Amino acid sequence: MAWFGLAKIALQAGGKLYANRQRTKMAMSDARLMHAERMARGEEQYQGKLLEARQNDWKDEIVLGILTLPIIVLAWSVWTEDPEAMRKIEIFFEYFSNLPKWFTNLWIKTIFQKRWKC
């Protein structure tokens, strides 16, 4: 008998979630319609393609991968205890620390502006 009560509660919760999802879809549709009407009146500029372009932008992920790669290689060299890999990592970070300050500042600024739209 208790199972029927749980099933009833689960069905009610599922129905509520489905109804909320449908209301969300309707609200988003209404919002798109209102935005289109404002654009037709010249009150707003079209921004849909800008948002779509940002969602499909793989540059952020590529930059994040490039920045993560040295950390992965460093971890690999430590875990494998490969002396040659450790020596090369030390050389890499030594060269990296000797880069001109203007270059590293420019690199950091570019990453922050691209990733967080500062």
C-alpha positions as CSV (number, residue, x, y, z in Angstrom):
1,M,0.0,0.0,0.0
2,A,2.9,2.4,0.8
3,W,4.2,1.8,-2.7
4,F,1.1,3.2,-4.3
5,G,1.5,6.4,-2.1
6,L,5.1,6.8,-3.3
7,A,4.1,6.2,-6.9
8,K,1.3,8.8,-6.6
9,I,3.8,11.3,-5.2
10,A,6.3,10.5,-7.9
11,L,3.7,11.0,-10.6
12,Q,2.6,14.3,-9.1
13,A,6.2,15.5,-9.0
14,G,6.8,14.4,-12.6
15,G,3.6,16.2,-13.7
16,K,4.7,19.3,-11.9
17,L,8.1,19.2,-13.5
18,Y,6.6,18.7,-16.9
19,A,4.2,21.6,-16.4
20,N,7.0,23.9,-15.3
21,R,9.1,22.9,-18.3
22,Q,6.2,23.7,-20.6
23,R,5.6,27.1,-18.9
24,T,9.3,27.9,-19.3
25,K,9.2,27.1,-23.0
26,M,6.1,29.3,-23.4
27,A,7.8,32.2,-21.4
28,M,10.9,31.9,-23.6
29,S,8.8,32.0,-26.7
30,D,6.9,35.0,-25.4
31,A,10.2,36.7,-24.6
32,R,11.5,36.1,-28.1
33,L,8.3,37.4,-29.6
34,M,8.5,40.6,-27.5
35,H,12.1,41.1,-28.4
36,A,11.3,40.7,-32.1
37,E,8.5,43.2,-31.8
38,R,10.9,45.7,-30.1
39,M,13.4,45.1,-32.9
40,A,10.7,45.7,-35.6
41,R,9.9,49.1,-33.9
42,G,13.6,50.0,-33.8
43,E,13.8,50.0,-30.1
44,E,16.4,47.3,-29.8
45,Q,19.2,45.8,-31.9
46,Y,19.3,42.2,-32.9
47,Q,21.4,40.2,-30.4
48,G,20.4,36.6,-31.2
49,K,23.3,35.8,-33.5
50,L,25.8,37.3,-31.0
51,L,24.5,35.0,-28.3
52,E,24.5,32.0,-30.6
53,A,28.1,32.8,-31.7
54,R,29.2,33.0,-28.1
55,Q,27.7,29.6,-27.3
56,N,29.5,28.0,-30.2
57,D,32.8,29.6,-29.6
58,W,35.5,27.0,-29.1
59,K,38.3,29.5,-28.6
60,D,37.8,29.7,-24.9
61,E,38.1,25.9,-24.6
62,I,41.3,25.9,-26.8
63,V,42.9,28.7,-24.6
64,L,41.9,26.8,-21.5
65,G,43.5,23.6,-22.9
66,I,46.7,25.4,-23.8
67,L,46.9,26.8,-20.3
68,T,46.2,23.4,-18.7
69,L,48.7,21.5,-20.8
70,P,51.8,22.5,-18.8
71,I,50.1,21.5,-15.6
72,I,49.2,18.1,-17.0
73,V,52.8,17.6,-18.2
74,L,54.2,18.7,-14.9
75,A,51.9,16.3,-13.0
76,W,52.9,13.5,-15.4
77,S,56.6,14.1,-14.9
78,V,56.2,14.0,-11.1
79,W,54.0,10.9,-11.0
80,T,56.2,8.9,-13.4
81,E,59.4,10.1,-11.7
82,D,61.0,10.4,-15.1
83,P,64.2,12.4,-14.5
84,E,64.4,13.5,-18.2
85,A,60.8,14.8,-18.1
86,M,61.4,16.6,-14.8
87,R,64.5,18.3,-16.3
88,K,62.6,19.4,-19.3
89,I,59.8,20.8,-17.2
90,E,62.3,22.8,-15.1
91,I,63.8,24.2,-18.3
92,F,60.4,25.1,-19.6
93,F,59.4,27.0,-16.4
94,E,62.8,28.7,-16.3
95,Y,62.4,30.0,-19.8
96,F,58.8,30.9,-19.1
97,S,59.8,32.9,-16.1
98,N,62.3,34.8,-18.2
99,L,59.7,36.0,-20.7
100,P,59.4,39.7,-20.9
101,K,56.9,41.2,-18.4
102,W,55.0,43.0,-21.2
103,F,54.4,39.7,-22.9
104,T,53.1,37.8,-19.9
105,N,50.9,40.8,-18.9
106,L,49.5,41.0,-22.4
107,W,48.9,37.2,-22.4
108,I,47.1,37.4,-19.0
109,K,45.0,40.4,-20.1
110,T,44.0,38.6,-23.3
111,I,43.0,35.5,-21.5
112,F,40.9,37.4,-18.9
113,Q,39.2,39.6,-21.4
114,K,38.3,36.6,-23.6
115,R,37.2,34.2,-20.8
116,W,35.4,36.6,-18.5
117,K,34.6,39.5,-20.9
118,C,36.1,42.1,-18.7
